[in-house]
């Protein structure tokens, strides 16, 4: 039996990409198990997604905690469940330097553009910036998290063409479909030990 990668998810919003990962696991297309979904937002729908699929979920109140204090509480919960890879899915918090260093090259994030273009923004703001700039192509990026804003080593990018009369909403929908595919692919490659980080470059073994 294949050993399953233990995945922890940090989420603050609806968790659309989380659903894609859950679906891939349940269909047998991804050799992983989500051991916990943690949120800093009590009403995050990502927590409800976890509950619906029998996945442990946890709200951690960020009030009256420094960024590092909060991250240390999160780390304790992840460690208690043997988490090997952390997925940030709509996680609306900046991570502390301590947390990033502790989990170097073990935290994945998705960004709705082809990095390094349009780094630092979030969701609809990114898509609006892409359209305002008149880009002909956009897409999504899965990257390891470092101390910068969307500056970590790039794992996977998937492009999509921008058509005439594209809107922020239609572009978001197209990119989000790519995000689902890319996140599942990146998690699987990590679990298979096929990702090797050399400086700012991620080498992928396809053998």
ChimeraX commands (.cxc) that place a marker at each C-alpha (Angstrom):
marker #1 position 0.00,0.00,0.00 radius 0.5
marker #1 position 1.31,3.44,-0.96 radius 0.5
marker #1 position 2.12,5.64,2.01 radius 0.5
marker #1 position -0.06,8.73,1.98 radius 0.5
marker #1 position 1.39,12.22,2.35 radius 0.5
marker #1 position 0.08,13.99,5.44 radius 0.5
marker #1 position -1.23,17.37,4.37 radius 0.5
marker #1 position -2.22,20.32,6.54 radius 0.5
marker #1 position -4.31,23.15,5.11 radius 0.5
marker #1 position -4.40,26.78,6.28 radius 0.5
marker #1 position -7.41,28.63,4.91 radius 0.5
marker #1 position -9.35,31.83,5.54 radius 0.5
marker #1 position -11.99,31.85,2.80 radius 0.5
marker #1 position -14.23,29.49,0.85 radius 0.5
marker #1 position -11.53,26.95,0.07 radius 0.5
marker #1 position -12.44,26.21,-3.55 radius 0.5
marker #1 position -9.03,24.70,-4.23 radius 0.5
marker #1 position -9.38,22.69,-1.01 radius 0.5
marker #1 position -12.43,21.02,-2.51 radius 0.5
marker #1 position -10.39,20.04,-5.57 radius 0.5
marker #1 position -7.77,18.40,-3.35 radius 0.5
marker #1 position -10.45,16.58,-1.33 radius 0.5
marker #1 position -12.09,15.34,-4.53 radius 0.5
marker #1 position -8.76,14.13,-5.92 radius 0.5
marker #1 position -8.01,12.23,-2.70 radius 0.5
marker #1 position -11.46,10.65,-2.56 radius 0.5
marker #1 position -11.29,9.58,-6.21 radius 0.5
marker #1 position -7.89,7.97,-5.69 radius 0.5
marker #1 position -6.10,10.46,-7.91 radius 0.5
marker #1 position -3.98,11.91,-5.12 radius 0.5
marker #1 position -1.95,9.86,-2.62 radius 0.5
marker #1 position -2.47,12.13,0.37 radius 0.5
marker #1 position -4.64,12.64,3.41 radius 0.5
marker #1 position -5.64,15.98,4.87 radius 0.5
marker #1 position -5.02,15.59,8.58 radius 0.5
marker #1 position -6.33,19.03,9.55 radius 0.5
marker #1 position -7.76,22.26,8.14 radius 0.5
marker #1 position -6.94,25.32,10.26 radius 0.5
marker #1 position -8.45,28.78,9.89 radius 0.5
marker #1 position -8.02,32.18,11.48 radius 0.5
marker #1 position -11.65,32.94,10.52 radius 0.5
marker #1 position -14.35,31.21,12.55 radius 0.5
marker #1 position -16.89,31.39,9.70 radius 0.5
marker #1 position -14.54,30.35,6.88 radius 0.5
marker #1 position -16.42,28.00,4.55 radius 0.5
marker #1 position -13.22,25.96,4.21 radius 0.5
marker #1 position -13.94,24.65,7.73 radius 0.5
marker #1 position -17.41,23.57,6.63 radius 0.5
marker #1 position -15.91,21.76,3.62 radius 0.5
marker #1 position -13.67,19.85,6.00 radius 0.5
marker #1 position -16.57,18.92,8.28 radius 0.5
marker #1 position -18.61,17.63,5.34 radius 0.5
marker #1 position -15.82,15.22,4.45 radius 0.5
marker #1 position -14.98,14.05,7.96 radius 0.5
marker #1 position -11.72,16.01,8.09 radius 0.5
marker #1 position -10.62,17.52,11.38 radius 0.5
marker #1 position -11.00,21.29,11.38 radius 0.5
marker #1 position -9.85,23.91,13.84 radius 0.5
marker #1 position -10.40,27.64,14.32 radius 0.5
marker #1 position -7.54,29.43,16.06 radius 0.5
marker #1 position -8.37,32.90,17.33 radius 0.5
marker #1 position -5.66,35.33,16.20 radius 0.5
marker #1 position -6.69,38.12,18.58 radius 0.5
marker #1 position -4.25,39.14,21.30 radius 0.5
marker #1 position -1.44,37.19,19.65 radius 0.5
marker #1 position 1.57,38.44,17.75 radius 0.5
marker #1 position 2.12,36.95,14.31 radius 0.5
marker #1 position 4.77,34.57,15.64 radius 0.5
marker #1 position 2.72,33.60,18.69 radius 0.5
marker #1 position -0.17,32.67,16.43 radius 0.5
marker #1 position 2.10,30.72,14.09 radius 0.5
marker #1 position 3.60,28.78,16.98 radius 0.5
marker #1 position 0.11,27.65,18.02 radius 0.5
marker #1 position -0.58,26.61,14.41 radius 0.5
marker #1 position 2.76,24.77,14.27 radius 0.5
marker #1 position 1.97,22.85,17.45 radius 0.5
marker #1 position -1.31,21.63,15.94 radius 0.5
marker #1 position 0.35,20.67,12.66 radius 0.5
marker #1 position 3.13,18.84,14.46 radius 0.5
marker #1 position 0.68,16.88,16.61 radius 0.5
marker #1 position -0.81,15.45,13.42 radius 0.5
marker #1 position 2.45,14.67,11.66 radius 0.5
marker #1 position 1.88,17.16,8.84 radius 0.5
marker #1 position 4.56,16.91,6.13 radius 0.5
marker #1 position 3.32,19.56,3.71 radius 0.5
marker #1 position 1.31,22.73,4.33 radius 0.5
marker #1 position -1.05,24.11,1.70 radius 0.5
marker #1 position -2.13,27.75,1.91 radius 0.5
marker #1 position -5.57,28.06,0.33 radius 0.5
marker #1 position -7.03,31.55,0.47 radius 0.5
marker #1 position -5.05,32.13,3.65 radius 0.5
marker #1 position -5.35,35.82,4.48 radius 0.5
marker #1 position -2.41,36.13,6.84 radius 0.5
marker #1 position 1.27,36.89,6.41 radius 0.5
marker #1 position 3.43,34.18,7.90 radius 0.5
marker #1 position 6.11,34.95,10.47 radius 0.5
marker #1 position 9.77,34.56,9.60 radius 0.5
marker #1 position 9.96,31.84,12.27 radius 0.5
marker #1 position 7.21,29.79,10.62 radius 0.5
marker #1 position 8.62,30.15,7.10 radius 0.5
marker #1 position 12.08,29.07,8.27 radius 0.5
marker #1 position 10.72,26.11,10.23 radius 0.5
marker #1 position 8.85,24.78,7.21 radius 0.5
marker #1 position 11.25,25.82,4.46 radius 0.5
marker #1 position 10.18,24.32,1.13 radius 0.5
marker #1 position 7.25,22.62,2.86 radius 0.5
marker #1 position 4.65,25.36,2.43 radius 0.5
marker #1 position 2.83,25.68,-0.90 radius 0.5
marker #1 position 0.80,28.67,-2.00 radius 0.5
marker #1 position -1.26,29.38,-5.10 radius 0.5
marker #1 position -1.24,32.77,-6.81 radius 0.5
marker #1 position -3.67,33.80,-9.58 radius 0.5
marker #1 position -1.08,35.08,-12.06 radius 0.5
marker #1 position 2.06,33.91,-13.81 radius 0.5
marker #1 position 4.63,35.02,-11.25 radius 0.5
marker #1 position 6.72,37.09,-10.94 radius 0.5
marker #1 position 4.17,39.22,-12.78 radius 0.5
marker #1 position 1.48,40.76,-10.57 radius 0.5
marker #1 position 2.89,39.47,-7.30 radius 0.5
marker #1 position 1.58,40.70,-3.96 radius 0.5
marker #1 position -2.08,41.14,-4.85 radius 0.5
marker #1 position -5.03,38.91,-4.06 radius 0.5
marker #1 position -7.90,37.39,-6.01 radius 0.5
marker #1 position -9.97,39.89,-8.03 radius 0.5
marker #1 position -7.41,42.67,-7.61 radius 0.5
marker #1 position -4.85,40.56,-9.47 radius 0.5
marker #1 position -7.20,39.76,-12.33 radius 0.5
marker #1 position -8.19,43.43,-12.65 radius 0.5
marker #1 position -4.53,44.44,-12.80 radius 0.5
marker #1 position -3.87,41.83,-15.50 radius 0.5
marker #1 position -6.75,43.11,-17.62 radius 0.5
marker #1 position -5.91,46.78,-17.03 radius 0.5
marker #1 position -2.40,46.08,-18.30 radius 0.5
marker #1 position -3.76,44.58,-21.48 radius 0.5
marker #1 position -2.14,41.18,-21.02 radius 0.5
marker #1 position -2.89,38.51,-23.63 radius 0.5
marker #1 position -2.09,35.61,-21.29 radius 0.5
marker #1 position -2.58,34.99,-17.58 radius 0.5
marker #1 position -2.68,31.89,-15.43 radius 0.5
marker #1 position -1.78,30.54,-12.03 radius 0.5
marker #1 position 1.38,29.69,-10.11 radius 0.5
marker #1 position 2.01,27.17,-7.36 radius 0.5
marker #1 position 5.13,28.12,-5.41 radius 0.5
marker #1 position 6.95,27.36,-2.20 radius 0.5
marker #1 position 6.61,30.15,0.33 radius 0.5
marker #1 position 9.59,32.21,1.39 radius 0.5
marker #1 position 9.80,35.44,3.40 radius 0.5
marker #1 position 8.72,37.66,0.50 radius 0.5
marker #1 position 5.30,38.28,-1.04 radius 0.5
marker #1 position 4.87,35.62,-3.75 radius 0.5
marker #1 position 8.63,35.44,-4.30 radius 0.5
marker #1 position 9.32,31.79,-3.42 radius 0.5
marker #1 position 10.56,29.08,-5.80 radius 0.5
marker #1 position 8.04,28.36,-8.56 radius 0.5
marker #1 position 6.79,24.76,-8.77 radius 0.5
marker #1 position 4.12,24.77,-11.47 radius 0.5
marker #1 position 2.58,27.39,-13.76 radius 0.5
marker #1 position -0.43,26.95,-16.00 radius 0.5
marker #1 position -1.34,29.60,-18.60 radius 0.5
marker #1 position -4.67,30.65,-20.04 radius 0.5
marker #1 position -5.41,32.96,-22.97 radius 0.5
marker #1 position -7.26,36.20,-22.38 radius 0.5
marker #1 position -10.02,36.69,-24.94 radius 0.5
marker #1 position -11.79,39.76,-26.29 radius 0.5
marker #1 position -14.25,41.23,-23.78 radius 0.5
marker #1 position -12.74,39.21,-20.91 radius 0.5
marker #1 position -14.00,40.36,-17.51 radius 0.5
marker #1 position -12.53,40.05,-14.06 radius 0.5
marker #1 position -15.10,37.38,-13.20 radius 0.5
marker #1 position -14.63,35.28,-16.35 radius 0.5
marker #1 position -10.86,35.43,-15.96 radius 0.5
marker #1 position -11.09,34.42,-12.31 radius 0.5
marker #1 position -13.24,31.42,-13.21 radius 0.5
marker #1 position -10.78,30.28,-15.88 radius 0.5
marker #1 position -7.74,30.72,-13.65 radius 0.5
marker #1 position -9.44,29.00,-10.72 radius 0.5
marker #1 position -9.99,25.87,-12.82 radius 0.5
marker #1 position -6.26,25.83,-13.53 radius 0.5
marker #1 position -5.46,26.37,-9.84 radius 0.5
marker #1 position -7.35,23.20,-8.92 radius 0.5
marker #1 position -5.37,21.11,-11.40 radius 0.5
marker #1 position -2.03,22.69,-10.53 radius 0.5
marker #1 position -2.41,22.33,-6.75 radius 0.5
marker #1 position -3.29,18.65,-6.98 radius 0.5
marker #1 position -0.37,18.05,-9.34 radius 0.5
marker #1 position 2.09,19.89,-7.12 radius 0.5
marker #1 position 1.01,18.03,-3.97 radius 0.5
marker #1 position 1.33,14.69,-5.75 radius 0.5
marker #1 position 4.84,15.53,-7.02 radius 0.5
marker #1 position 5.89,16.54,-3.50 radius 0.5
marker #1 position 4.51,13.32,-2.06 radius 0.5
marker #1 position 6.41,11.29,-4.64 radius 0.5
marker #1 position 9.66,13.07,-3.76 radius 0.5
marker #1 position 9.95,14.51,-7.25 radius 0.5
marker #1 position 10.55,18.14,-6.29 radius 0.5
marker #1 position 14.08,19.32,-5.62 radius 0.5
marker #1 position 14.78,22.94,-4.75 radius 0.5
marker #1 position 18.12,24.37,-5.89 radius 0.5
marker #1 position 18.29,27.99,-4.82 radius 0.5
marker #1 position 15.33,29.67,-6.52 radius 0.5
marker #1 position 14.80,26.83,-9.00 radius 0.5
marker #1 position 12.53,23.83,-8.48 radius 0.5
marker #1 position 13.67,20.79,-10.44 radius 0.5
marker #1 position 10.92,18.29,-11.23 radius 0.5
marker #1 position 11.75,14.65,-11.81 radius 0.5
marker #1 position 9.24,13.15,-14.23 radius 0.5
marker #1 position 10.74,9.63,-14.20 radius 0.5
marker link #1:1,2 radius 0.2
marker link #1:2,3 radius 0.2
marker link #1:3,4 radius 0.2
marker link #1:4,5 radius 0.2
marker link #1:5,6 radius 0.2
marker link #1:6,7 radius 0.2
marker link #1:7,8 radius 0.2
marker link #1:8,9 radius 0.2
marker link #1:9,10 radius 0.2
marker link #1:10,11 radius 0.2
marker link #1:11,12 radius 0.2
marker link #1:12,13 radius 0.2
marker link #1:13,14 radius 0.2
marker link #1:14,15 radius 0.2
marker link #1:15,16 radius 0.2
marker link #1:16,17 radius 0.2
marker link #1:17,18 radius 0.2
marker link #1:18,19 radius 0.2
marker link #1:19,20 radius 0.2
marker link #1:20,21 radius 0.2
marker link #1:21,22 radius 0.2
marker link #1:22,23 radius 0.2
marker link #1:23,24 radius 0.2
marker link #1:24,25 radius 0.2
marker link #1:25,26 radius 0.2
marker link #1:26,27 radius 0.2
marker link #1:27,28 radius 0.2
marker link #1:28,29 radius 0.2
marker link #1:29,30 radius 0.2
marker link #1:30,31 radius 0.2
marker link #1:31,32 radius 0.2
marker link #1:32,33 radius 0.2
marker link #1:33,34 radius 0.2
marker link #1:34,35 radius 0.2
marker link #1:35,36 radius 0.2
marker link #1:36,37 radius 0.2
marker link #1:37,38 radius 0.2
marker link #1:38,39 radius 0.2
marker link #1:39,40 radius 0.2
marker link #1:40,41 radius 0.2
marker link #1:41,42 radius 0.2
marker link #1:42,43 radius 0.2
marker link #1:43,44 radius 0.2
marker link #1:44,45 radius 0.2
marker link #1:45,46 radius 0.2
marker link #1:46,47 radius 0.2
marker link #1:47,48 radius 0.2
marker link #1:48,49 radius 0.2
marker link #1:49,50 radius 0.2
marker link #1:50,51 radius 0.2
marker link #1:51,52 radius 0.2
marker link #1:52,53 radius 0.2
marker link #1:53,54 radius 0.2
marker link #1:54,55 radius 0.2
marker link #1:55,56 radius 0.2
marker link #1:56,57 radius 0.2
marker link #1:57,58 radius 0.2
marker link #1:58,59 radius 0.2
marker link #1:59,60 radius 0.2
marker link #1:60,61 radius 0.2
marker link #1:61,62 radius 0.2
marker link #1:62,63 radius 0.2
marker link #1:63,64 radius 0.2
marker link #1:64,65 radius 0.2
marker link #1:65,66 radius 0.2
marker link #1:66,67 radius 0.2
marker link #1:67,68 radius 0.2
marker link #1:68,69 radius 0.2
marker link #1:69,70 radius 0.2
marker link #1:70,71 radius 0.2
marker link #1:71,72 radius 0.2
marker link #1:72,73 radius 0.2
marker link #1:73,74 radius 0.2
marker link #1:74,75 radius 0.2
marker link #1:75,76 radius 0.2
marker link #1:76,77 radius 0.2
marker link #1:77,78 radius 0.2
marker link #1:78,79 radius 0.2
marker link #1:79,80 radius 0.2
marker link #1:80,81 radius 0.2
marker link #1:81,82 radius 0.2
marker link #1:82,83 radius 0.2
marker link #1:83,84 radius 0.2
marker link #1:84,85 radius 0.2
marker link #1:85,86 radius 0.2
marker link #1:86,87 radius 0.2
marker link #1:87,88 radius 0.2
marker link #1:88,89 radius 0.2
marker link #1:89,90 radius 0.2
marker link #1:90,91 radius 0.2
marker link #1:91,92 radius 0.2
marker link #1:92,93 radius 0.2
marker link #1:93,94 radius 0.2
marker link #1:94,95 radius 0.2
marker link #1:95,96 radius 0.2
marker link #1:96,97 radius 0.2
marker link #1:97,98 radius 0.2
marker link #1:98,99 radius 0.2
marker link #1:99,100 radius 0.2
marker link #1:100,101 radius 0.2
marker link #1:101,102 radius 0.2
marker link #1:102,103 radius 0.2
marker link #1:103,104 radius 0.2
marker link #1:104,105 radius 0.2
marker link #1:105,106 radius 0.2
marker link #1:106,107 radius 0.2
marker link #1:107,108 radius 0.2
marker link #1:108,109 radius 0.2
marker link #1:109,110 radius 0.2
marker link #1:110,111 radius 0.2
marker link #1:111,112 radius 0.2
marker link #1:112,113 radius 0.2
marker link #1:113,114 radius 0.2
marker link #1:114,115 radius 0.2
marker link #1:115,116 radius 0.2
marker link #1:116,117 radius 0.2
marker link #1:117,118 radius 0.2
marker link #1:118,119 radius 0.2
marker link #1:119,120 radius 0.2
marker link #1:120,121 radius 0.2
marker link #1:121,122 radius 0.2
marker link #1:122,123 radius 0.2
marker link #1:123,124 radius 0.2
marker link #1:124,125 radius 0.2
marker link #1:125,126 radius 0.2
marker link #1:126,127 radius 0.2
marker link #1:127,128 radius 0.2
marker link #1:128,129 radius 0.2
marker link #1:129,130 radius 0.2
marker link #1:130,131 radius 0.2
marker link #1:131,132 radius 0.2
marker link #1:132,133 radius 0.2
marker link #1:133,134 radius 0.2
marker link #1:134,135 radius 0.2
marker link #1:135,136 radius 0.2
marker link #1:136,137 radius 0.2
marker link #1:137,138 radius 0.2
marker link #1:138,139 radius 0.2
marker link #1:139,140 radius 0.2
marker link #1:140,141 radius 0.2
marker link #1:141,142 radius 0.2
marker link #1:142,143 radius 0.2
marker link #1:143,144 radius 0.2
marker link #1:144,145 radius 0.2
marker link #1:145,146 radius 0.2
marker link #1:146,147 radius 0.2
marker link #1:147,148 radius 0.2
marker link #1:148,149 radius 0.2
marker link #1:149,150 radius 0.2
marker link #1:150,151 radius 0.2
marker link #1:151,152 radius 0.2
marker link #1:152,153 radius 0.2
marker link #1:153,154 radius 0.2
marker link #1:154,155 radius 0.2
marker link #1:155,156 radius 0.2
marker link #1:156,157 radius 0.2
marker link #1:157,158 radius 0.2
marker link #1:158,159 radius 0.2
marker link #1:159,160 radius 0.2
marker link #1:160,161 radius 0.2
marker link #1:161,162 radius 0.2
marker link #1:162,163 radius 0.2
marker link #1:163,164 radius 0.2
marker link #1:164,165 radius 0.2
marker link #1:165,166 radius 0.2
marker link #1:166,167 radius 0.2
marker link #1:167,168 radius 0.2
marker link #1:168,169 radius 0.2
marker link #1:169,170 radius 0.2
marker link #1:170,171 radius 0.2
marker link #1:171,172 radius 0.2
marker link #1:172,173 radius 0.2
marker link #1:173,174 radius 0.2
marker link #1:174,175 radius 0.2
marker link #1:175,176 radius 0.2
marker link #1:176,177 radius 0.2
marker link #1:177,178 radius 0.2
marker link #1:178,179 radius 0.2
marker link #1:179,180 radius 0.2
marker link #1:180,181 radius 0.2
marker link #1:181,182 radius 0.2
marker link #1:182,183 radius 0.2
marker link #1:183,184 radius 0.2
marker link #1:184,185 radius 0.2
marker link #1:185,186 radius 0.2
marker link #1:186,187 radius 0.2
marker link #1:187,188 radius 0.2
marker link #1:188,189 radius 0.2
marker link #1:189,190 radius 0.2
marker link #1:190,191 radius 0.2
marker link #1:191,192 radius 0.2
marker link #1:192,193 radius 0.2
marker link #1:193,194 radius 0.2
marker link #1:194,195 radius 0.2
marker link #1:195,196 radius 0.2
marker link #1:196,197 radius 0.2
marker link #1:197,198 radius 0.2
marker link #1:198,199 radius 0.2
marker link #1:199,200 radius 0.2
marker link #1:200,201 radius 0.2
marker link #1:201,202 radius 0.2
marker link #1:202,203 radius 0.2
marker link #1:203,204 radius 0.2
marker link #1:204,205 radius 0.2
marker link #1:205,206 radius 0.2
marker link #1:206,207 radius 0.2
view
